[in-house]
Amino acid sequence: MLKQLKQKALQEITEAKDLKKLEKIYRQYLGRKGELTQVLRSLKDLPEQERKEKGKLANQVKKEIEEAIKDRRKKLSVKGGQDKKWIDVTAPGVLPSKGHFHPITLVQREIEEIFQSMGFSVVDGPEVETEYYNFDALNIPKDHPARDVWDTFWLEDLDLLLRTHTSPVQARYMEKNDPPLRIIAPGRCFRHEATDASHEAQFHQVEGLMIGKNISMADFKGIIEEFFKRFFGPDVKMRLRPGYFPFVEPGFEIDIKRKGKDWLEIMGAGMVHPNVSKAVGYSPAGGWQGFAFGVGLDRMAMIKYKIDDIRLFYSGDLRFLKQF
Amino acid sequence: MKISYNWLQSFFKKKLPQPAKLADLLTMHSFETEAGVRVGKDYLLDVDVLPNRAHDCLSHQGIAREIGAITGVPSLFGKKPQQAKESKSLRVSDFLKVEVKDKNLCPRYTVRMAIDVDVKPSPKWIQERLKICGLKSVNNIVDIANYVMLETGQPLHAFDFDKIQGGILKVRRAKKGEKITTLDDENYDLDEDILVIADKENPVCIAGIKGGKSPEIDRKTKRIVLEAANFSPQITRQASKQLKLRTDASWRFENQIDVNLTEGAIDMAAYLIQKIAGGKVLNGLIDVYPKKVRPRKIGLDIEKVKSLLGVEISKKEIVRILESLSFKIQNPKSKILDVIVPTYRLDISIPEDLIEEIGRIYGFEKIPSRLPEASIIPPQRNEDLVYQNKIKDILVNLGFSEVYNYSFVDEKEIELYQTKPSLVEVANPVSQEQKYLRPSLILNLLKNVRENKKYFEEVRLFEIGRVFEKDKNKVIEKKKLGAVLFPADFYYLKGIIETLLNKLRISDVWYDDKLEKDNLKRAKVKVGNDLLGWLGDSIFELDFSKLVELATEERIYLPPSKYPAIIRDIALLVDPGTKIIEVLNLIHAAGGPLIKDIDLFDMYEGEEIPEGKKSLAFHIIYQSNDRTLTDKEINKLQEKIIKTLEEEKGWEVRR
């Protein structure tokens, strides 16, 4: 009788299609008035020998039914039942419409994060500049051949120009803020030059400036090495060579080398020229000194993403933008 | 500058490092240098001389001096140069007179003469050296002048004495109307801004730039005048620009060269002429040099070297480096060195300049890399940046891609505007398409759509950037946020603005359809009385700084009501010109504070609706924060609303 009961119960459990049905089966056999419960209850009236044997068997059956229900419950709750329609989980998902950041924004954000974590504030300056801030305050005198390096867009009927670098922000910021200071200034710049894959009439730079007591070239190397390591990875190597920018002295060019690649010129820098400090009104007796640098954002993005044509940045072409 | 390796070697007794190695050393310590091709037995080095060293390093001598300092290979600079044998009886001053009108424009004018020369092709070794440096061989006299320039950096010029009228050379400004034909048969009109060398009558040379045709050296030339002069960089630059004429000579004068170069250079040229072209070098020279330039002295504090470079270099080493570059130290024992700077080092005027020399010869690679000791000053919060990042995040999440467009626009594009803004014009545009600074972001965004339509059915773009307008003699530069949507959908785009402003917690936003006639615009976006920007069917543009000003990060949590909400619907027929905002205002006024929200869920014109009407349907959500609302009170409010709405002429609540 117990065997039949067990078989019937197991059969019903296997056939149960949902959890509700399964609960019903549980109650039918193992509930307070369940079939098996009643068998177990009736044991007490049997003679000892028979009670022992039947009792053992009944408890085993109880255990088996309980196990079967437990298993089935697990399956039903995971699968959600067999009546759920089959779907192809390998078919592509429905994509929400998604926008993309401009690659220069991505690079700029990364650079800002790195420098902010080292205590640099992010500041801003105008794109239309005066000759004073773009050149004079930066120790680039009028009628000096050094000015030819910066091919300049001038504005008609106005004594103004489009900034050729972000360096004017240095002078503007120093004028208004006392040292010590640490800033970076990202922004758009303009050069009057013919356009090709590596030259554009507009481009983006980040200017950096740190002024303090005893801030030296060694400190510059420390900060910039840290920056390159975070940006390009710990394997990146850097080197300094002599360079000339009228607003710094000494001046240097910075090259980087990534694994398996050639040296790449990437940044101009130097120690802030005393004439710049003088122009912004720092007293020479103050003992303030520091470094400044400028790095091309377009160039950083080109290296990072292997972009081979600078004009793509300004094309507004979604086929390009969608990749970032 | 093109430099010959063998020529450099001639300044040293000992063997120099191999060309590739030498190029590396120059790159790391002086100038970026490429070890170029082998030319015969020689090698070409392409040295990119830095602008501040154009004074002294556009010459083999200059580069050799650098190499001497970097490598420590002893050079032959100290040796006395070879001199021509001068004629005993014939003096230059017996033949020629020199007149310099303005010593500021021509600080020095040095002349020598040779007679009975034999003008012919120059020897092979000179031709080869000129060739590797990119110069054409002309004849021995001209070649020697060029050769000396390449060696010393001092441009020289040779005249045929017999073609100079009146036996006089005058350095003067040209006169308006004067003309000159140069050696290459080009004609130039001259004026007062151009300095010339003239004979008794006419200009025979554009000073420091190019010689004239008239006193050209030719095969028959027997008597020559050699000139080694110093011209002001400003006048040379001005003339070179004005005439659009750049030469090897003008390049050097523009960058200013040492006044004290002329004598050594002209002596060298005289020596070579005598050796190669024969003839007699006349006795003496004419040297108009009224204001002598003497070496400068700079005090260099040893402590300052350490402080700026961040590395301790011993005084002995500092002195060694400076002396290797031909600086003289008067008091090597002192803490503050008195450094005498050779006159050809026009780039050195302050202690920092000397520190650069010490640093680069010592080796930048030997300067340690360390993080500065600085006080902890947290970076300032930049509101613009915070919100710029936030706005970009929001728009990208809403499916818009970011573009960076040109700050320039085409004249033709501007015509899209009904009301023309005062444009900022570029005086020297690269092209007509880039003639103006953009007065708005939308022109280029619309162009982006036109281009992208070819490949995409849907285009959603935005840009944050500066726009420009002219205001009298100033330029007003503003940051804007612009976005474009294709295919156009006004309500979708308005939803984008609403989401954006909501996320920035800008409230009190309203849309004003009172507009100047404009094809692109539909409404002004306003916050209270402030104009935030405008919106059209496919495009919007908002003032970025206004957004930042109005945005806030403050939020106050409102707990949801514990009591159930009751939703009632109202359907309404109105005239098609009726604005939703009017209906909403009336419902709110009639329904009072128990109205939690009103939701327009249908707006319909057409079939089943009477002609000339539109149907609006609203869910009205009632809820109280302190009790459960009863059907009775809601019915009363609903009645009141319906009554209010029906009081409007032509409105009808559908039941």
Interface residues (C-beta under 8 A of the other chain):
Chain A: P96 S97 K98 G99 H100 F101 H102 I104 T105 R109 E112 Q116 G119 F120 S121 V122 V123 D124 P126 E127 V128 D143 P145 A146 V149 F153 W154 L155 E156 D157 L158 D159 L160 L162 P180 R182 R188 F190 H192 E193 A194 T195 A201 Q202 M210 G212 N214 I215 S216 M217 A218 D219 K221 G222 I223 E225 E226 R239 L240 R241 P242 G243 Y244 P246 E249 P250 G251 F252 E253 M271 H273 P274 Q289 F313 Y314 S315 G316 D317 L318 R319 L321 K322
Chain B: T27 M28 H29 S30 F31 E32 L50 P51 N52 R53 A54 P233 Q234 R237 Q238 E254 N255 S307 L308 L309 G310 V311 I350 E352 D353 I355 E356 G359 R360 F364 E365 I367 P368 S369 R370 L371 P372 A374 S375 I376 I377 P378 P379 Q380 N382 D384 L385 N389 K392 L395 V396 N397 L398 G399 F400 S401 E402 V403 Y404 N405 Y406 S407 F408 V424 E425 V426 A427 N428 P429 V430 Q434 L437 N444 L445 K447 N448 E451 N452 Y455 F456 E458 V459 R460 L461 F462 G465 R466 F468 K470 N473 K474 V475 E477
